[in-house]
Amino acid sequence: MIGGPVDLEGGFNRISPCRHGLMVYNRNDRYVGRSLDLYGEYAEYEVALFRSVLRPGDVAVEVGSNIGAQTLPLARMVGPSGSVFAFEPQEMLFNMLSANLALNGVTNVRARRLAVGSEAGTVRVPTLDPTCSNNFGALGLGGWEYGEPVPVVTLDSFALPSCRLLKADVEGMEEAVLRGASGLIARHRPVLYVENDRRDRSPAPIGLIRSMGYRVWWHTARLFHPGNFAGNPVDVFDGVGAVNLVALPPGSDIHIPDPEITDEHDWWL
């Protein structure tokens, strides 16, 4: 039984009991790894919102799964009769995602080492040095002249039978993901949860989502949660959080307390 963080061979990965199970993470990761190391959880404010959306038997799609810190709770929310489709193009992160699924006996996640975009193709994905401090999940795709070629797919190509939640955190490629999922969105009308933290790119995804008939709200989720799993009272992130959009189709009974976005040029500050 592991009672606390244990360093693994190689010196950069650790394994630790966390809120949603045993997690392997890179101790040099500035956000996901650091949060798991200090708090035993990551982005629990986002997880709480997903809990208000998902029910047993649902299908969720997670584009940009990183090492699975949110994949694990998503898998438990949808239960054995549901499924999570998890996409992560970085080999190092995908390997840890797979390890975390295996460590926790998760069998309802379909993990794929693929990039997701507006059309099929190939993108080069650089390999980052795991021994150096980095925000490994912040690697943007596209425009790299070196790196391993990874297939790009559209979500529409999977022809999913249902979808309750579509979550995308892909460092500025969120609009491309949505365009490649236009058929899925039209058929299944999932709740959309999309990172939108770049002001210069912000109007495009908001305008696209609203053109699909959705209502849109900001959802700013602090990384530090005072009720964290480790009981650590110190916010090392100094109030920093993720800036996302949550979008609901007509007729949704989910309540969002924040003001609704009615202008694509609106900004959360």
Secondary structure as UniProt FT lines:
FT   STRAND          6..7
FT   TURN            9..10
FT   STRAND          13..18
FT   TURN            19..20
FT   STRAND          21..26
FT   TURN            27..28
FT   TURN            30..31
FT   HELIX           32..39
FT   HELIX           44..53
FT   TURN            56..57
FT   STRAND          59..63
FT   TURN            66..67
FT   TURN            69..70
FT   HELIX           71..78
FT   TURN            80..81
FT   STRAND          83..87
FT   HELIX           91..103
FT   TURN            104..105
FT   STRAND          109..112
FT   STRAND          115..116
FT   STRAND          121..125
FT   TURN            130..131
FT   HELIX           136..138
FT   STRAND          148..153
FT   HELIX           155..158
FT   STRAND          165..168
FT   TURN            171..172
FT   HELIX           174..179
FT   TURN            180..181
FT   HELIX           182..188
FT   STRAND          191..195
FT   TURN            199..202
FT   HELIX           203..211
FT   TURN            212..213
FT   STRAND          215..222
FT   TURN            226..227
FT   TURN            229..230
FT   TURN            236..239
FT   STRAND          241..248
FT   TURN            250..251
FT   STRAND          260..261
FT   TURN            264..265
//
